[in-house]
């Protein structure tokens, strides 16, 4: 009975360890600061205070 408990405990621990250390994640591939669209400098208008 104790052997079965330790086996399940080891299986749960190894599963959590594998999932938390796995680099294959969609979130790792996303770069929230990378944009494909850029602004053209001649289209930007700076308001003047006067």
Secondary structure, 3 states (H helix, E strand, C coil): CHHHHHHHHHHHHHHHHHHHHCCCCHHHHCCCCCCCCCCCHHHCCCCCCC
